[in-house]
Amino acid sequence: MEATRHPLPTRLHSLAAMAGLLERLDRQPRHASAEQYRSVARQVSSLLAEAEPDAHLQALLDAAPATAELYENLRYAMAGLCRAPLESALNAELAATAAIARARGR
């Protein structure tokens, strides 16, 4: 019997497993407490911090939207909306700036 090959390198298996759990919790929020969700998100964040940003990680993020959003939020200070298309990111930034200005009464 031929061994099944995993599409991700071994170094990403833990992240992939936790990302899968985060995706399930994100789709069915009533199946876990807020603390359980935060715990999983913290673990995913920790694994993302250790992950090498390469094509394998990008493939994982493409398959896991909640994890991709977390990845983007973790890197926002240095990379902005790094996974969003540039035009969408720019439009979101402009809309946020305008909303803040309106809220401040300018």
VOPAGU-2260 file (C-alpha; in pm, 1 decimal, decimal comma):
REM VOPAGU-2260
SITE   aa  ch    i         X         Y         Z
SITE  MET   A    0       0,0       0,0       0,0
SITE  GLU   A    1     140,8     338,0    -100,8
SITE  ALA   A    2     185,2     597,7     174,1
SITE  THR   A    3     -34,0     905,0     145,4
SITE  ARG   A    4     163,8    1225,9     115,9
SITE  HIS   A    5      54,8    1526,2     317,3
SITE  PRO   A    6      50,5    1844,1     104,7
SITE  LEU   A    7     205,5    2054,0     383,0
SITE  PRO   A    8     553,4    2010,4     525,0
SITE  THR   A    9     576,8    1853,3     870,7
SITE  ARG   A   10     665,0    2188,8    1029,1
SITE  LEU   A   11     312,7    2314,3     948,9
SITE  HIS   A   12     112,6    2010,8    1064,7
SITE  SER   A   13      44,6    2150,8    1414,4
SITE  LEU   A   14     -56,8    2485,7    1268,8
SITE  ALA   A   15    -283,6    2314,3    1015,5
SITE  ALA   A   16    -453,3    2111,0    1289,2
SITE  MET   A   17    -508,3    2415,3    1509,9
SITE  ALA   A   18    -621,4    2621,9    1209,2
SITE  GLY   A   19    -879,5    2353,3    1134,1
SITE  LEU   A   20   -1007,4    2375,6    1490,5
SITE  LEU   A   21   -1019,6    2756,4    1473,2
SITE  GLU   A   22   -1214,6    2735,6    1146,1
SITE  ARG   A   23   -1470,1    2500,3    1302,4
SITE  LEU   A   24   -1508,9    2724,1    1609,1
SITE  ASP   A   25   -1540,1    3030,2    1387,7
SITE  ARG   A   26   -1818,3    2869,3    1182,2
SITE  GLN   A   27   -2000,6    2734,4    1489,9
SITE  PRO   A   28   -1933,0    2986,2    1768,2
SITE  ARG   A   29   -2184,4    2834,5    2011,2
SITE  HIS   A   30   -1989,2    2508,7    2028,9
SITE  ALA   A   31   -1718,4    2659,4    2248,7
SITE  SER   A   32   -1690,3    2911,4    2527,8
SITE  ALA   A   33   -1525,8    3246,3    2469,4
SITE  GLU   A   34   -1225,2    3129,1    2671,0
SITE  GLN   A   35   -1191,4    2813,4    2460,6
SITE  TYR   A   36   -1202,1    3021,7    2143,0
SITE  ARG   A   37    -942,5    3265,5    2282,7
SITE  SER   A   38    -720,9    2974,4    2384,4
SITE  VAL   A   39    -728,9    2825,9    2034,5
SITE  ALA   A   40    -670,3    3170,8    1878,9
SITE  ARG   A   41    -369,3    3224,3    2109,2
SITE  GLN   A   42    -225,6    2886,8    2011,1
SITE  VAL   A   43    -276,7    2959,4    1641,6
SITE  SER   A   44    -116,8    3303,3    1690,4
SITE  SER   A   45     184,6    3145,8    1855,6
SITE  LEU   A   46     223,8    2893,2    1575,6
SITE  LEU   A   47     181,2    3165,8    1313,1
SITE  ALA   A   48     456,6    3368,7    1479,6
SITE  GLU   A   49     693,4    3073,8    1433,6
SITE  ALA   A   50     584,7    2990,3    1078,3
SITE  GLU   A   51     805,6    3076,2     785,2
SITE  PRO   A   52     612,5    3295,5     537,8
SITE  ASP   A   53     642,4    3081,1     227,4
SITE  ALA   A   54     417,5    2926,4     -36,1
SITE  HIS   A   55     315,6    2641,6     197,9
SITE  LEU   A   56     198,0    2885,3     464,9
SITE  GLN   A   57      13,5    3090,0     200,7
SITE  ALA   A   58    -164,2    2773,1      81,3
SITE  LEU   A   59    -270,9    2698,9     439,1
SITE  LEU   A   60    -394,8    3055,7     485,8
SITE  ASP   A   61    -585,5    3038,0     156,9
SITE  ALA   A   62    -769,7    2732,7     291,4
SITE  ALA   A   63    -835,1    2877,5     638,1
SITE  PRO   A   64    -998,4    3224,0     628,4
SITE  ALA   A   65   -1020,4    3274,8    1007,6
SITE  THR   A   66    -653,3    3184,9    1042,2
SITE  ALA   A   67    -564,3    3411,7     750,3
SITE  GLU   A   68    -749,6    3698,8     917,3
SITE  LEU   A   69    -560,2    3634,0    1239,7
SITE  TYR   A   70    -230,9    3623,7    1043,8
SITE  GLU   A   71    -310,5    3956,0     881,4
SITE  ASN   A   72    -408,6    4114,8    1212,6
SITE  LEU   A   73     -83,8    3996,5    1373,1
SITE  ARG   A   74     117,9    4160,3    1094,4
SITE  TYR   A   75     -93,8    4472,5    1041,7
SITE  ALA   A   76     152,8    4707,1    1214,7
SITE  MET   A   77     431,4    4617,2     974,2
SITE  ALA   A   78     248,4    4504,1     661,8
SITE  GLY   A   79    -103,6    4648,8     667,5
SITE  LEU   A   80    -364,8    4432,3     505,7
SITE  CYS   A   81     -98,1    4203,4     364,3
SITE  ARG   A   82    -332,7    3933,9     231,8
SITE  ALA   A   83    -599,6    4161,4      86,2
SITE  PRO   A   84    -577,5    4276,6    -273,6
SITE  LEU   A   85    -419,2    4622,2    -281,7
SITE  GLU   A   86    -726,9    4802,6    -413,6
SITE  SER   A   87    -952,5    4646,6    -148,3
SITE  ALA   A   88    -700,4    4728,3     123,4
SITE  LEU   A   89    -670,7    5088,4       7,7
SITE  ASN   A   90   -1048,7    5130,5      -9,9
SITE  ALA   A   91   -1085,9    4985,3     339,9
SITE  GLU   A   92    -818,1    5220,9     472,8
SITE  LEU   A   93    -983,1    5524,2     309,8
SITE  ALA   A   94   -1327,1    5424,3     438,6
SITE  ALA   A   95   -1190,7    5376,9     791,0
SITE  THR   A   96   -1016,4    5715,0     781,6
SITE  ALA   A   97   -1334,6    5885,6     662,1
SITE  ALA   A   98   -1545,7    5712,9     929,1
SITE  ILE   A   99   -1303,7    5817,7    1203,2
SITE  ALA   A  100   -1306,2    6175,6    1075,6
SITE  ARG   A  101   -1688,2    6179,3    1072,7
SITE  ALA   A  102   -1698,8    6034,3    1424,9
SITE  ARG   A  103   -1464,6    6309,5    1543,5
SITE  GLY   A  104   -1695,9    6567,9    1385,6
SITE  ARG   A  105   -1460,5    6696,3    1120,3
